[in-house]
Amino acid sequence: MTGLPLREPTFLVLTALAAQPQHGYSVLEDVRRISENRVRLQAGTLYGILDRLRADGLIEVDREEVVASRLRRYYRLTTPGRDLLTAETDRLHRNAAAADRRLRQVPAA
């Protein structure tokens, strides 16, 4: 099962799905935008993450549609997925605040 801390690609996939259900290619593009082009997932990596998140009950299939003779599957966060993303976001905020406080205590070199 996925626990804290989340690996960055997993965190970004959950973040992409927090706004609305999306299909795989849309998640790839959203992760790229969210990370300001820093994280560019390959399709195989993305679908591995999605499969693991589904197996852990953190996301589920929202709907499926056929586009150009290909199945397009949309995923959405489940309540446990939203809870995990919230907990990880809180953890990251606390860590960043602690680092910020420490950095402000030390005079610039």
Disulfide bonds with the S-S distance in Angstrom:
none
